[in-house]
Amino acid sequence: MSKFAIPGCPVSSSLKTDDPFAPPPARAAYFSEDLGAWVLSRHQDVLAAMRAEELVLGQGLPDSRPRADAINALLSLKFQDLRSEIEEVTRALLQNLDANRSVDLVAEFLHPWSLELVFMALKSGRRQRRRIESIGRYFAGGSADVGKEFLKSGSKTARIRHYPERAWFAIRQRLSQWHLRRLCRELQLPGFRSVFLGVTQTLPSFMANAWLDLMLHPLELQRLRDNPELIGNAIDELLRHAGLVHTLERRADNALELCGIEIAQGQQVFLKVSSANRDPIEFADTNCLDFTRRQARHLALGAGHHVCVGASFVRLTAAVATTELLRRFPSLHLDESSITWRRGAVQYSPTAIMVRLGPEISQPSR
C-alpha cells in the first residue's frame, strides 16, 4: 500500500467515463424543502451570490480574518517567485515514475508532489520534512473531517468490519490537525494551515480531476500537445469542465433580494458551482471541453469577496505539472475503464487514476 493510500476510504465505483463530471442542469433558483435552503445553480445567480456581502460562510462566521491570514502566508512563502523551483521538483518526481508498469498518478505523483511544494517553500530540513510528511499522510485524499465520514459510511456490516482501521485513522487525523496547528504557531503564520490544506489537499484533488478529464478527451489532449501555448486556456477550461468544488454553502447574515427571490436572515443558500459552470446560457457547447475558449468566466475559483486566495498559485502549478507530464510521457493513457471516487458535500474527485505512461522522452540537461 502506498504511504498516501487511505484505509477504508468510502468511494463509489463508476464506469461512467464519457463525462463523469457532468452536473445536474442549471435551473431557476428554488427553495428545497428537503434541504431547508435555497438552491442556486444558474451562472448569473451563483455569481451574484458570490458577490453578495450579505451571504457569509455556511457556519455564519465572517471569513475576513482567515482570508487575510492565508494571503499573508502565501506572500510570506513567496510561491509566486518559485516557478523554476516548481518546474525542477515536478521533473524530478516525474522522472521517478516507473514507465514499465501501471502507475497511480494520485498516490505516486500528485500527493508526493504537493508535499514537495510545501518543503520547497519552507526550505525544510530533513527533520521538518519528516514532520510535514507525517501530517500530510493522514490528510491525503480527504477533507479534515473525513475520519467522521469513515465512521458512518457504508453498510452496517462494513462499518463493523472496518471500524478499527477507520477509528485509528480518525485518531491519527485529529493528531495531524493538532500538529499542524502547532507548526503554524512555530512558523508564526496563522494562515499556514489554510495554505497547507490548499496545497496538499485541494490542489492534488483538482489535478486528479483535470488529468482524468484530459485523458477522457484525447482530441483535446493531442491539441494541447501540439499547441503547448494553450496551457493557460486549458487549465481554465479544465477548471470549468471538471472543477473540484461542486457545491458551496452560504448563510444570509442579513435579509436580501437576489435573482428574483427573497432570502430571509439566517437562511441557508446552496451554490451549485459545477452546474453554473455548465450553464448553456453562459457557455456555448457547454458540455464540450474546448481549449480554445476565449473567456474564462467559470466560477471554479470563486468570485467577488469569496474568490480563492490561491487562484494564481493553482493556475501556475497546474500549468507546470500538466506541461511537464505531457512533455515527458507523450503516450500517456488510462489503464482502467473504472474509476473510484470520493464525493463529499463540497468536492468530488477520483481517489486513484491508473495510467500507462508509455515511452519517455528524455529531458534536456539544464
C-alpha positions in Angstrom: 0.0 0.0 0.0 1.3 3.5 -0.8 2.0 5.6 2.2 -0.6 8.0 0.8 -3.3 5.3 0.4 -6.3 5.7 2.7 -7.6 2.6 4.6 -11.3 2.0 4.4 -11.8 5.0 2.1 -15.5 5.4 1.3 -15.7 5.6 -2.5 -18.2 4.6 -5.2 -17.2 2.8 -8.3 -18.2 4.2 -11.6 -18.0 3.1 -15.2 -19.3 6.4 -16.5 -16.2 7.6 -18.2 -17.7 9.6 -21.1 -18.3 12.6 -18.8 -18.1 11.7 -15.2 -18.1 15.4 -14.2 -21.4 16.2 -15.8 -23.6 18.0 -13.1 -27.3 18.4 -12.9 -28.5 21.1 -15.4 -28.7 24.7 -14.2 -32.2 25.8 -13.3 -34.0 28.8 -11.8 -33.5 29.4 -8.1 -35.8 27.4 -5.8 -36.3 26.5 -2.2 -35.6 22.9 -1.3 -37.9 21.6 1.4 -35.5 18.6 1.9 -32.5 20.8 2.5 -34.4 23.6 4.1 -32.4 26.0 2.0 -32.4 28.0 -1.3 -30.6 26.3 -4.2 -28.9 28.4 -6.9 -27.4 26.8 -10.0 -27.6 29.3 -12.9 -24.3 31.0 -13.6 -25.7 34.5 -13.2 -27.4 33.5 -9.9 -24.3 31.8 -8.4 -22.1 34.8 -9.5 -24.5 37.2 -7.8 -24.5 35.2 -4.6 -20.7 35.1 -4.6 -20.6 38.8 -4.8 -23.3 39.4 -2.2 -21.8 40.7 1.0 -24.9 39.5 3.0 -24.0 35.9 2.2 -21.3 34.6 4.5 -19.8 31.1 5.1 -22.2 28.4 5.9 -21.4 28.5 9.6 -22.4 32.2 9.7 -18.9 33.2 10.6 -17.1 36.1 8.9 -14.1 34.9 6.8 -12.2 38.2 6.5 -9.6 37.3 9.2 -8.8 33.7 7.9 -8.6 35.1 4.3 -6.2 37.8 5.4 -4.1 35.2 7.3 -4.0 32.9 4.3 -3.0 35.8 1.9 -0.2 36.8 4.4 1.0 33.2 4.5 1.1 32.9 0.7 3.0 36.1 0.4 5.5 35.1 3.1 6.1 31.8 1.4 6.7 33.6 -2.0 5.2 30.9 -4.1 4.8 33.4 -6.9 8.6 33.6 -7.2 9.3 29.9 -7.3 8.3 28.9 -10.8 11.8 27.5 -11.8 11.9 25.5 -8.5 8.4 24.2 -9.1 9.5 23.0 -12.5 12.5 21.3 -11.1 10.5 19.5 -8.4 7.9 18.4 -11.0 10.5 17.0 -13.4 12.3 15.1 -10.6 9.2 13.4 -9.4 8.0 12.5 -12.9 11.4 11.0 -13.6 11.0 8.7 -10.7 7.8 7.2 -12.1 8.1 3.6 -13.5 7.1 3.7 -17.1 7.1 -0.1 -17.3 4.0 -0.7 -15.2 0.6 0.7 -14.3 1.0 3.9 -12.2 -1.4 5.6 -9.9 -1.0 9.3 -10.6 -2.8 10.3 -7.4 -0.8 8.3 -4.9 2.5 8.1 -6.7 2.8 11.6 -8.1 0.2 14.2 -7.0 0.3 13.8 -3.3 4.1 13.5 -3.0 4.4 16.4 -5.4 2.1 18.6 -3.4 4.2 18.0 -0.2 7.4 18.7 -2.1 5.9 22.1 -3.0 5.5 22.8 0.8 9.0 21.6 1.5 10.4 23.8 -1.2 8.6 27.0 0.0 9.6 26.4 3.7 13.1 25.3 2.7 12.6 22.4 5.0 15.4 20.4 6.6 15.2 16.6 7.0 13.5 16.7 10.4 10.9 19.2 9.3 10.3 17.2 6.1 9.5 14.1 8.1 7.2 16.0 10.3 5.3 17.6 7.5 5.1 14.4 5.6 3.6 12.7 8.7 1.0 15.4 8.9 0.1 15.2 5.2 -0.1 11.4 5.1 -3.3 11.4 7.3 -4.9 14.2 5.4 -4.2 12.8 1.9 -7.2 12.2 -0.2 -9.8 13.7 2.0 -11.0 16.7 4.0 -10.2 17.4 7.6 -13.3 15.7 8.8 -13.0 12.6 6.6 -12.5 10.4 9.6 -16.1 11.1 10.7 -17.2 10.1 7.2 -15.3 6.9 7.5 -17.1 6.0 10.7 -20.6 6.5 9.4 -20.2 5.4 5.8 -21.1 2.1 4.2 -23.4 -0.7 5.3 -23.6 -1.8 9.0 -21.6 -4.9 8.3 -18.9 -2.9 6.5 -18.8 -0.3 9.3 -18.2 -3.1 11.9 -15.6 -4.8 9.8 -13.6 -1.6 9.1 -14.2 0.1 12.4 -10.8 -0.5 14.0 -8.8 0.8 11.0 -11.2 3.7 10.4 -11.2 4.7 14.1 -7.4 4.6 14.2 -7.2 6.7 11.0 -9.6 9.2 12.5 -7.5 9.4 15.7 -4.3 9.9 13.6 -6.0 12.6 11.6 -7.0 14.5 14.7 -3.4 14.3 15.9 -2.3 15.6 12.5 -4.6 18.6 12.9 -3.1 19.3 16.3 0.5 19.0 14.9 -0.4 21.3 12.0 -1.8 24.0 14.4 1.4 23.7 16.4 3.5 24.1 13.3 1.5 27.3 12.4 2.4 28.7 15.7 6.1 27.9 15.3 6.2 29.5 11.9 4.2 32.5 13.2 1.9 32.1 10.2 -1.7 31.6 11.4 -2.8 31.3 7.7 -0.3 28.4 7.0 -3.0 25.8 7.9 -5.2 27.1 5.1 -2.2 27.2 2.7 -1.1 23.7 3.7 -4.5 22.1 3.2 -4.9 24.0 -0.1 -1.6 22.9 -1.4 -1.6 19.3 -0.2 -5.3 18.5 -0.5 -7.3 20.9 -2.8 -4.6 21.2 -5.4 -3.9 17.4 -6.0 -7.6 16.7 -5.9 -8.2 19.3 -8.6 -5.3 18.0 -10.6 -6.7 14.4 -10.4 -10.0 15.8 -11.9 -8.2 17.8 -14.6 -5.9 14.9 -15.7 -8.7 12.4 -15.8 -10.8 14.8 -17.8 -7.9 15.4 -20.1 -7.3 11.7 -20.8 -11.0 11.2 -21.4 -10.8 13.8 -24.3 -7.9 12.5 -26.5 -8.5 15.1 -29.2 -8.1 18.0 -26.8 -5.1 16.2 -25.2 -3.5 16.0 -28.6 -4.3 19.6 -29.3 -2.5 20.6 -26.1 0.5 18.5 -27.0 0.6 20.1 -30.4 0.0 23.6 -29.1 1.6 23.9 -25.6 0.9 27.7 -25.7 -2.7 26.8 -25.0 -1.8 25.6 -21.5 -3.3 28.7 -19.8 -6.6 28.4 -21.6 -6.5 24.6 -21.0 -6.2 25.0 -17.2 -9.2 27.4 -17.1 -11.3 25.2 -19.3 -10.5 22.2 -17.1 -11.4 24.2 -14.0 -14.8 25.0 -15.7 -15.4 21.5 -17.1 -14.0 19.4 -14.2 -13.7 21.7 -11.3 -13.2 20.2 -7.8 -15.9 22.1 -5.9 -19.5 21.2 -6.9 -21.4 22.9 -4.1 -20.8 25.8 -1.7 -22.9 26.6 1.3 -23.7 30.2 2.4 -25.9 31.7 5.0 -27.7 35.1 4.9 -26.2 37.4 7.5 -28.9 39.8 6.6 -32.1 39.6 4.6 -31.6 40.3 0.9 -33.2 40.0 -2.5 -31.2 38.0 -5.0 -32.0 36.8 -8.5 -35.7 37.4 -8.0 -36.1 35.7 -4.6 -36.3 37.0 -1.1 -33.8 35.3 1.2 -34.5 35.8 4.9 -31.8 36.4 7.5 -30.3 33.2 8.7 -31.5 31.1 5.7 -29.0 28.8 4.1 -28.1 29.0 0.4 -26.5 26.3 -1.6 -24.5 27.3 -4.7 -24.2 24.6 -7.3 -20.9 25.7 -8.8 -20.5 22.8 -11.2 -23.9 23.3 -12.7 -23.2 27.1 -13.1 -20.0 26.2 -14.9 -22.1 24.2 -17.4 -24.9 26.8 -17.8 -25.7 26.8 -21.6 -26.8 30.4 -21.4 -23.2 31.4 -20.4 -21.2 28.8 -22.3 -21.7 27.8 -25.9 -21.4 24.0 -26.3 -21.2 23.8 -22.6 -20.5 20.1 -22.3 -17.7 20.3 -24.8 -14.1 20.5 -23.5 -12.6 23.2 -25.7 -9.2 24.7 -25.0 -9.7 27.5 -27.5 -12.5 29.2 -25.4 -11.6 32.8 -25.3 -13.2 33.9 -22.0 -12.7 32.2 -18.6 -15.9 33.1 -16.9 -16.1 30.0 -14.8 -16.7 30.1 -11.0 -14.5 27.2 -10.0 -12.2 29.6 -8.1 -15.0 31.7 -6.7 -15.7 35.4 -7.4 -16.2 38.7 -5.5 -15.0 38.7 -1.9 -15.1 34.9 -1.9 -12.5 34.4 -4.7 -9.9 31.8 -4.0 -6.8 33.5 -2.4 -4.6 30.9 -4.1 -6.1 31.2 -7.6 -2.9 32.3 -9.3 -0.9 29.6 -7.5 -3.4 26.9 -8.7 -3.1 28.1 -12.3 0.7 28.2 -12.1 1.3 24.8 -10.6 -1.4 23.1 -12.7 0.1 24.6 -15.8 3.7 23.5 -14.9 2.7 19.9 -13.8 0.5 19.4 -16.9 3.1 20.7 -19.3 5.8 18.5 -17.9 3.6 15.4 -17.7 2.6 15.6 -21.4 6.2 16.5 -22.4 7.8 13.6 -20.7 5.1 11.0 -21.5 3.6 11.6 -25.0 1.9 8.1 -25.0 0.1 8.6 -21.6 -3.3 6.9 -21.4 -5.7 5.5 -18.9 -5.1 1.9 -17.9 -8.5 1.1 -16.4 -12.0 2.0 -17.5 -13.4 2.0 -14.0 -12.6 4.9 -11.6 -13.2 5.1 -7.9 -14.5 8.4 -6.5 -14.7 10.3 -3.3 -17.8 12.5 -3.3 -18.4 14.8 -0.3 -20.8 17.7 0.4 -18.5 20.1 -1.4 -16.0 18.3 -3.5 -15.8 15.4 -6.0 -12.6 13.7 -7.2 -11.1 10.3 -8.1 -9.2 8.6 -5.4 -6.9 6.9 -7.9 -6.0 7.2 -11.6 -4.3 4.2 -13.0 -2.4 5.0 -16.2 0.2 3.6 -18.5 2.9 6.2 -19.1 4.4 4.7 -22.2 7.9 5.5 -23.5 9.6 8.6 -22.0 11.1 11.5 -23.9 14.4 12.4 -22.3 14.6 15.9 -20.9 17.4 18.1 -22.0 20.1 18.7 -19.3 19.8 22.1 -17.6 
